[in-house]
Amino acid sequence: MTRKFQSLALTAVTATVLAASLSACFPLLVGGAAVGALVAVDRRTSGAQLEDEGIELRSSSRLRDALGERLHFNVTSYNRQVLLTGEA
């Protein structure tokens, strides 16, 4: 009986440790699936999407450095064309 109890306890501890270590992977899996779905649905190539994202990040950073917090702006890039919107 003690041998069976030890085996059951070891199984429970192992399952708990694995569940705790895998809990951080779940958001990554869901996020990866969501990004994969967005890339698959978009008409642009993944390279164009990545380039547009880079344009948005660089433009936002440079505008924020130049203007500070005086303005609120949004930078949207699609097929290397930039739409700049905002308010003073």
FIVO-572754 format. One record per residue: x, y negated, z negated of N, C-alpha, C in turn; residue number from 1. Coordinates in Angstrom, 1 decimal, padded with zeros to 4 digits. Layout:
N
nx,ny,nz,cax,cay,caz,cx,cy,cz,num
X,Y,Z,X,Y,Z,X,Y,Z,NUM
...
//
This chain:
88
nx,ny,nz,cax,cay,caz,cx,cy,cz,num
000.8,001.2,000.0,000.0,000.0,000.0,000.9,-001.3,000.0,1
001.9,-001.3,-000.8,002.8,-002.4,-000.8,003.5,-002.7,000.5,2
003.8,-001.6,001.2,004.5,-001.7,002.5,003.5,-002.4,003.5,3
002.2,-002.0,003.5,001.2,-002.6,004.4,001.0,-004.0,004.0,4
001.0,-004.3,002.7,000.8,-005.7,002.3,002.0,-006.6,002.7,5
003.2,-006.1,002.6,004.4,-006.8,003.0,004.4,-007.1,004.5,6
003.9,-006.1,005.3,003.8,-006.3,006.7,002.8,-007.3,007.1,7
001.7,-007.3,006.4,000.6,-008.3,006.6,001.1,-009.7,006.2,8
001.8,-009.8,005.1,002.3,-011.1,004.7,003.3,-011.6,005.6,9
004.2,-010.8,006.1,005.2,-011.2,007.1,004.5,-011.7,008.4,10
003.5,-011.0,008.8,002.8,-011.4,010.0,002.1,-012.7,009.8,11
001.5,-012.9,008.7,000.9,-014.2,008.4,001.9,-015.4,008.3,12
003.0,-015.2,007.7,004.0,-016.2,007.6,004.6,-016.5,009.0,13
004.8,-015.5,009.8,005.3,-015.7,011.2,004.3,-016.4,012.0,14
003.0,-016.1,011.9,002.0,-016.8,012.7,001.9,-018.2,012.3,15
002.0,-018.5,011.0,001.9,-019.9,010.5,003.1,-020.7,011.0,16
004.3,-020.2,011.0,005.5,-020.9,011.4,005.4,-021.1,012.9,17
004.9,-020.2,013.7,004.8,-020.3,015.1,003.7,-021.4,015.5,18
002.6,-021.3,014.7,001.5,-022.3,015.0,002.0,-023.7,014.7,19
002.8,-023.9,013.6,003.3,-025.2,013.3,004.3,-025.7,014.3,20
005.1,-024.8,014.8,006.1,-025.2,015.8,005.5,-025.5,017.1,21
004.4,-024.9,017.5,003.8,-025.1,018.8,002.8,-026.2,018.8,22
002.4,-026.7,017.6,001.4,-027.8,017.5,001.9,-029.1,018.2,23
003.2,-029.3,018.2,003.7,-030.5,018.9,003.8,-030.3,020.4,24
003.7,-029.1,020.9,003.8,-028.9,022.4,002.4,-029.1,023.0,25
001.3,-029.0,022.3,000.0,-029.1,022.9,-000.2,-030.5,023.5,26
000.1,-031.6,022.9,-000.1,-032.9,023.6,000.8,-033.0,024.8,27
002.0,-032.5,024.8,002.8,-032.5,026.0,002.2,-031.7,027.1,28
001.7,-030.5,026.8,001.0,-029.7,027.8,-000.2,-030.4,028.5,29
-001.0,-031.0,027.6,-002.2,-031.7,028.1,-001.8,-033.0,028.9,30
-000.8,-033.7,028.4,-000.3,-034.9,029.1,000.3,-034.5,030.5,31
001.1,-033.4,030.5,001.7,-033.0,031.7,000.6,-032.6,032.7,32
-000.4,-031.9,032.3,-001.5,-031.5,033.2,-002.2,-032.7,033.7,33
-002.4,-033.7,032.9,-003.1,-034.9,033.3,-002.3,-035.7,034.4,34
-001.0,-035.8,034.1,-000.2,-036.5,035.1,-000.1,-035.7,036.4,35
000.0,-034.4,036.3,000.0,-033.6,037.5,-001.3,-033.7,038.3,36
-002.4,-033.8,037.6,-003.7,-034.0,038.3,-003.8,-035.3,039.0,37
-003.3,-036.4,038.3,-003.3,-037.7,038.9,-002.4,-037.8,040.2,38
-001.2,-037.1,040.1,-000.3,-037.1,041.2,-000.9,-036.3,042.4,39
-001.6,-035.3,042.1,-002.2,-034.4,043.1,-003.4,-035.1,043.8,40
-004.1,-036.0,043.1,-005.3,-036.6,043.7,-004.9,-037.9,044.4,41
-003.9,-038.5,044.1,-003.5,-039.8,044.7,-003.0,-039.5,046.1,42
-003.3,-040.4,047.1,-002.9,-040.3,048.5,-001.4,-040.5,048.7,43
-000.8,-041.3,047.8,000.6,-041.6,047.9,001.5,-040.4,047.6,44
002.7,-040.4,048.1,003.6,-039.3,047.7,004.0,-039.6,046.2,45
004.6,-038.5,045.6,005.0,-038.7,044.2,006.2,-039.7,044.2,46
007.0,-039.7,045.2,008.1,-040.7,045.3,007.6,-042.1,045.3,47
006.6,-042.4,046.1,006.0,-043.7,046.2,005.4,-044.1,044.9,48
004.7,-043.1,044.2,004.1,-043.4,042.9,005.2,-043.8,041.9,49
006.3,-043.1,041.9,007.4,-043.3,041.0,008.0,-044.7,041.3,50
008.2,-045.0,042.5,008.7,-046.3,042.9,007.8,-047.4,042.5,51
006.5,-047.3,042.7,005.5,-048.3,042.3,005.6,-048.5,040.7,52
005.7,-047.4,040.0,005.8,-047.5,038.5,007.1,-048.3,038.1,53
008.2,-048.0,038.8,009.4,-048.8,038.6,009.3,-050.2,038.9,54
008.6,-050.6,040.0,008.4,-052.0,040.3,007.5,-052.7,039.2,55
006.5,-052.0,038.7,005.7,-052.6,037.7,006.5,-052.8,036.4,56
007.3,-051.8,036.0,008.0,-052.0,034.8,009.1,-053.1,034.9,57
009.8,-053.1,036.0,010.9,-054.2,036.2,010.2,-055.6,036.3,58
009.1,-055.7,037.0,008.5,-057.0,037.1,007.9,-057.5,035.8,59
007.3,-056.6,035.1,006.7,-057.0,033.8,007.8,-057.4,032.8,60
008.9,-056.7,032.8,010.0,-057.0,031.9,010.6,-058.4,032.3,61
010.9,-058.6,033.6,011.4,-059.9,034.0,010.5,-061.1,033.7,62
009.2,-060.9,034.0,008.3,-062.0,033.7,008.2,-062.2,032.2,63
008.2,-061.2,031.4,008.1,-061.3,029.9,009.4,-062.1,029.4,64
010.5,-061.8,030.0,011.8,-062.5,029.6,011.7,-064.0,030.0,65
011.1,-064.2,031.2,011.1,-065.6,031.7,010.0,-066.5,031.0,66
008.9,-065.9,030.7,007.7,-066.6,030.3,007.4,-066.4,028.8,67
007.9,-065.4,028.2,007.6,-065.1,026.8,006.2,-064.7,026.6,68
005.7,-065.2,025.5,004.3,-064.9,025.1,003.3,-066.0,025.5,69
003.7,-066.9,026.4,002.9,-068.1,026.7,001.8,-067.6,027.7,70
002.0,-066.6,028.4,001.0,-066.1,029.4,000.7,-064.7,029.2,71
-000.5,-064.3,029.6,-000.9,-062.9,029.6,-001.0,-062.5,031.1,72
-000.3,-061.4,031.5,-000.3,-061.1,032.9,-000.3,-059.6,033.0,73
-000.7,-059.1,034.2,-000.7,-057.7,034.6,000.0,-057.6,035.9,74
000.8,-056.6,036.0,001.5,-056.3,037.3,001.0,-054.9,037.8,75
000.4,-054.9,039.0,000.0,-053.7,039.6,000.7,-053.5,040.9,76
001.3,-052.4,041.2,002.0,-052.1,042.4,001.4,-050.9,043.1,77
001.1,-051.0,044.4,000.5,-049.9,045.2,001.2,-050.0,046.5,78
001.9,-048.9,046.9,002.6,-048.8,048.2,003.6,-050.0,048.3,79
004.3,-050.3,047.3,005.3,-051.4,047.2,004.7,-052.8,047.4,80
003.4,-052.9,047.3,002.8,-054.2,047.3,002.4,-054.6,045.9,81
002.6,-055.8,045.4,002.4,-056.2,044.0,001.2,-057.1,044.0,82
000.3,-056.8,043.0,-000.8,-057.7,042.7,-000.5,-058.2,041.3,83
-000.4,-059.5,041.2,-000.1,-060.1,039.9,-001.3,-060.9,039.4,84
-001.8,-060.5,038.3,-003.0,-061.2,037.7,-002.7,-061.6,036.3,85
-003.5,-062.6,035.8,-003.2,-063.0,034.4,-004.0,-064.2,034.1,86
-003.7,-064.8,032.9,-004.3,-066.0,032.5,-003.3,-066.7,031.6,87
-003.5,-068.1,031.6,-002.6,-068.9,030.8,-003.2,-069.2,029.5,88
//
